[in-house]
Structures are given as structure tokens and as C-alpha cells.
Amino acid sequence: MSVLAIDAGNSKTDVAVVGPDGTVLGTARGGGFRPPAVGVRTAVDALADTVGRAWAAAGGTGPARVDHVSACLANADLPVEERELHEALTARGWGGTVKVYNDTFAILRAGLPGGAEPRGVAVVCGAGINCVGMTPDGRTARFPAIGKLSGDWGGGGGLAEEALWFAARAEDGRGGPTALARALPEHFALPSVYALIEALHLEHIPAARKHELAPVLFEVAAGGDPVARALVDRQAEEIVALAVVALTRLELLDEPVPVLLGGSVLAARHPQLDDGVRELLAARAPEAVPLVVAASPVLGAGLLGLDAVGADAEVFARLRGQYVRRGQHV
């Protein structure tokens, strides 16, 4: 049975048309999927363009039509949001059946062996931060993951804001010194944090570019700056706190189980963060097996689709093998 695999994140969208034997027939990439900012209809309209291009690349004519749609979507954080997005995608008529997941499930499924039953926990630290867990009997662990309102801290956007906060206070004297006060404005060829604040506030620098400051933070931390290092350490704490709570809820804390780590911040393998997460997990969840997932999340959406249609092991292996050959390894 054919599957339309969709991984729609905040910054980009990947779509793959997967044939009944697991062969990727066509792919396409589009922009970010942000229903809270633009509305569900507009967001799905943009998604439809990417789906149409993937369908055309697969040799399809007319509207896309497959047996099952597996959609892993950013901002599908609450049950009411999942239902609304499910209704919107079902109305498009792309598949006989539709299943909507939060996009973190794509990381979780991409990191598990092809054909294996979903069992593990995934933490995504990219633009934001989120965590999910699954067991073969259908139980899940979820978090609202809608920012500070739901107790979240960090991710690329959050780290950039924290770095700016400390840099601003260092420059004007309200806080202690930090090399961030020099490094952050230098990234944009500006002379001061004040100039950077002005440029961001007046949108001379697009707000989306604020995420570029997270890698600068990690560079400053690697140079030994105490303020930057403390922020990286806190990020490791937050990642492990999410994983341990999810493992506990699913009664997996004392079992050998994968903890899949994905998203741009974790996939970058910054040594301090990487080591910190592993050390904290070893202390708080000794049986957990941390694995960084570098495979494209659309692979996870495809594997979830194959789960739904009851594909055999050979089909799972063929789909995963195509992404491995493209250099997208777990």
C-alpha cells in the first residue's frame, strides 16, 4: 500500500511518496509549517503545494492520492490541534486514511530499527524543544511543548534569547561580563549589543535570523566563557529532565531503551552538550541508550506510515536503506 510521508517542521517541510514495496517514488521540500502564525487553512495550502510537487516527481498526474497519509506536523501539540489538522488533511483527499502526529514522533520512529515496534523516547532540540515516548501497546508520553507557558526552556530560539539577555546586561552594566556581548553583535557585523537589539526590534534583521545566535553561543561556551557554559549545561539538564519524565511515565526507566536525540542543536554534536546529556542520562536513567538521530525525519514519517498499513520487514528495510544510501544515517 502506498504512503504519503510528511514531515512539516517550523523551518522546513519534507514530503515523500512511498510505493507499496518501500521505494521512494518522489520527494519535495517546502517552507515551514506554522498554523499558529498563519492559520490552519493557509498552512495546509502551503503544504499542498509541496505535496503536489512530490506527487509530480513520483510521476503522478492530477491530485495526489495514496492509500495512507502519515503526517508528522510541527505545532500539533495538543489533542485539539491534532484533530483540527487531521480534519484539514482528510478534507484534501490525499489518502484513504490519515494519521497526524506531532513532528517529534518522526525523530523517534526514524531512530528505531526498520520494522521494529515503536518503543523508546525521543527528545528534539531544534528551534524549540519537545519530547515524546511510545510503547508497542500504544501508550505515549507527551508534553504540551508550547514554550514558557508550558514550562519549556531552551531550543535554538530559547538559547538565542537567553544569550541576548546576558549580553545586553553585560554591556549596560546590570550583569556580569561575558564574551557573548562581543560575539553576538559581531556575528551580524554590528558594533554593539545595543545595535543588535535595535536591528532586531526594528526588523532590519529578520526575527528568523535570531536562531543564528545559538551556534555562536556554543562557540563562546567552547572558548570557556562561564555564562555561555552555564547556558549549555542548563540545556543538557532540560533535555535529560524531559527524557527521564517520559521514561518514568511509560515505566521504561529501568529497561534498556533508546533515547533518540534529534533536532539541529543536538544533531550538531556540540561536545559540551553531547557529553552533558550522556553523563546526566547515565546517572538518572542508567539503562537508557542515547542515540543521536541524523536521518531525515521524513524517514520516520514514512516508517510510521508503514506501521499503519502493516508492511512487512522487507518494505521497512527498503525504505530505510534508501535514506542510508543518501547519507542520512542514524
Solvent accessible surface area in square Angstrom, and as a share of the most:
residue,aa,sasa,rsa
1,M,118,0.53
2,S,21,0.13
3,V,0,0.00
4,L,0,0.00
5,A,1,0.00
6,I,0,0.00
7,D,8,0.04
8,A,0,0.00
9,G,14,0.13
10,N,63,0.32
11,S,90,0.58
12,K,72,0.30
13,T,5,0.03
14,D,16,0.09
15,V,1,0.00
16,A,1,0.01
17,V,3,0.01
18,V,0,0.00
19,G,1,0.01
20,P,86,0.54
21,D,67,0.34
22,G,0,0.00
23,T,43,0.25
24,V,17,0.10
25,L,87,0.43
26,G,7,0.07
27,T,64,0.37
28,A,14,0.11
29,R,139,0.51
30,G,17,0.17
31,G,53,0.51
32,G,22,0.21
33,F,4,0.02
34,R,110,0.40
35,P,13,0.08
36,P,100,0.63
37,A,77,0.60
38,V,74,0.43
39,G,33,0.31
40,V,32,0.18
41,R,195,0.71
42,T,74,0.43
43,A,4,0.03
44,V,2,0.01
45,D,69,0.36
46,A,61,0.47
47,L,5,0.02
48,A,24,0.19
49,D,85,0.44
50,T,4,0.03
51,V,1,0.00
52,G,35,0.33
53,R,104,0.38
54,A,0,0.00
55,W,43,0.15
56,A,66,0.51
57,A,63,0.49
58,A,29,0.23
59,G,62,0.60
60,G,21,0.20
61,T,123,0.72
62,G,59,0.56
63,P,123,0.77
64,A,7,0.06
65,R,136,0.50
66,V,8,0.05
67,D,56,0.29
68,H,9,0.04
69,V,0,0.00
70,S,0,0.00
71,A,0,0.00
72,C,0,0.00
73,L,0,0.00
74,A,2,0.01
75,N,30,0.16
76,A,0,0.00
77,D,18,0.09
78,L,59,0.29
79,P,91,0.57
80,V,84,0.48
81,E,44,0.20
82,E,39,0.18
83,R,141,0.51
84,E,88,0.39
85,L,3,0.02
86,H,69,0.31
87,E,116,0.52
88,A,24,0.18
89,L,0,0.00
90,T,68,0.39
91,A,88,0.68
92,R,89,0.33
93,G,32,0.30
94,W,16,0.06
95,G,9,0.09
96,G,51,0.49
97,T,80,0.47
98,V,18,0.10
99,K,94,0.40
100,V,7,0.04
101,Y,27,0.10
102,N,1,0.01
103,D,35,0.18
104,T,3,0.02
105,F,7,0.03
106,A,0,0.00
107,I,12,0.06
108,L,0,0.00
109,R,0,0.00
110,A,0,0.00
111,G,8,0.07
112,L,7,0.03
113,P,88,0.56
114,G,31,0.30
115,G,35,0.34
116,A,35,0.27
117,E,119,0.54
118,P,24,0.15
119,R,74,0.27
120,G,0,0.00
121,V,0,0.00
122,A,0,0.00
123,V,0,0.00
124,V,28,0.16
125,C,0,0.00
126,G,7,0.07
127,A,46,0.36
128,G,36,0.34
129,I,16,0.08
130,N,16,0.08
131,C,0,0.00
132,V,0,0.00
133,G,0,0.00
134,M,26,0.12
135,T,7,0.04
136,P,64,0.41
137,D,103,0.54
138,G,57,0.55
139,R,98,0.36
140,T,71,0.41
141,A,2,0.02
142,R,67,0.24
143,F,29,0.12
144,P,61,0.38
145,A,18,0.14
146,I,75,0.38
147,G,32,0.31
148,K,155,0.66
149,L,157,0.78
150,S,36,0.23
151,G,64,0.62
152,D,24,0.12
153,W,18,0.06
154,G,13,0.12
155,G,0,0.00
156,G,5,0.05
157,G,12,0.12
158,G,22,0.21
159,L,0,0.00
160,A,0,0.00
161,E,94,0.42
162,E,32,0.14
163,A,0,0.00
164,L,21,0.11
165,W,130,0.46
166,F,66,0.28
167,A,0,0.00
168,A,19,0.15
169,R,64,0.23
170,A,21,0.17
171,E,77,0.35
172,D,85,0.44
173,G,61,0.58
174,R,153,0.56
175,G,33,0.31
176,G,48,0.46
177,P,127,0.80
178,T,15,0.09
179,A,34,0.27
180,L,0,0.00
181,A,22,0.17
182,R,141,0.51
183,A,14,0.11
184,L,0,0.00
185,P,2,0.01
186,E,96,0.43
187,H,81,0.36
188,F,25,0.10
189,A,94,0.73
190,L,46,0.23
191,P,121,0.76
192,S,31,0.20
193,V,0,0.00
194,Y,150,0.57
195,A,22,0.17
196,L,0,0.00
197,I,78,0.39
198,E,84,0.38
199,A,10,0.08
200,L,23,0.11
201,H,147,0.66
202,L,96,0.48
203,E,130,0.58
204,H,133,0.59
205,I,16,0.08
206,P,72,0.45
207,A,68,0.53
208,A,76,0.59
209,R,100,0.36
210,K,50,0.21
211,H,80,0.36
212,E,57,0.26
213,L,0,0.00
214,A,4,0.03
215,P,67,0.42
216,V,12,0.07
217,L,0,0.00
218,F,12,0.05
219,E,120,0.54
220,V,17,0.10
221,A,1,0.01
222,A,85,0.66
223,G,71,0.68
224,G,41,0.40
225,D,17,0.09
226,P,104,0.65
227,V,34,0.19
228,A,0,0.00
229,R,95,0.35
230,A,60,0.47
231,L,10,0.05
232,V,0,0.00
233,D,74,0.38
234,R,111,0.40
235,Q,0,0.00
236,A,3,0.02
237,E,71,0.32
238,E,43,0.19
239,I,1,0.00
240,V,1,0.00
241,A,47,0.36
242,L,24,0.12
243,A,0,0.00
244,V,28,0.16
245,V,61,0.35
246,A,0,0.00
247,L,1,0.00
248,T,74,0.43
249,R,128,0.47
250,L,4,0.02
251,E,130,0.58
252,L,8,0.04
253,L,51,0.25
254,D,121,0.63
255,E,64,0.29
256,P,91,0.57
257,V,1,0.01
258,P,27,0.17
259,V,0,0.00
260,L,0,0.00
261,L,1,0.00
262,G,0,0.00
263,G,20,0.19
264,S,80,0.52
265,V,10,0.06
266,L,4,0.02
267,A,42,0.33
268,A,57,0.44
269,R,116,0.42
270,H,42,0.19
271,P,100,0.63
272,Q,34,0.15
273,L,2,0.01
274,D,16,0.08
275,D,74,0.38
276,G,14,0.14
277,V,1,0.00
278,R,74,0.27
279,E,119,0.53
280,L,37,0.19
281,L,3,0.01
282,A,67,0.52
283,A,79,0.61
284,R,99,0.36
285,A,0,0.00
286,P,95,0.60
287,E,77,0.35
288,A,12,0.09
289,V,70,0.40
290,P,26,0.16
291,L,71,0.35
292,V,16,0.09
293,V,4,0.02
294,A,67,0.52
295,A,3,0.03
296,S,14,0.09
297,P,30,0.19
298,V,7,0.04
299,L,1,0.01
300,G,0,0.00
301,A,0,0.00
302,G,1,0.01
303,L,0,0.00
304,L,4,0.02
305,G,0,0.00
306,L,1,0.00
307,D,49,0.26
308,A,58,0.45
309,V,32,0.18
310,G,64,0.61
311,A,26,0.20
312,D,87,0.45
313,A,76,0.59
314,E,110,0.49
315,V,15,0.09
316,F,10,0.04
317,A,64,0.50
318,R,86,0.31
319,L,1,0.01
320,R,36,0.13
321,G,21,0.21
322,Q,18,0.08
323,Y,6,0.02
324,V,60,0.35
325,R,187,0.68
326,R,126,0.46
327,G,48,0.46
328,Q,57,0.25
329,H,97,0.43
330,V,75,0.43
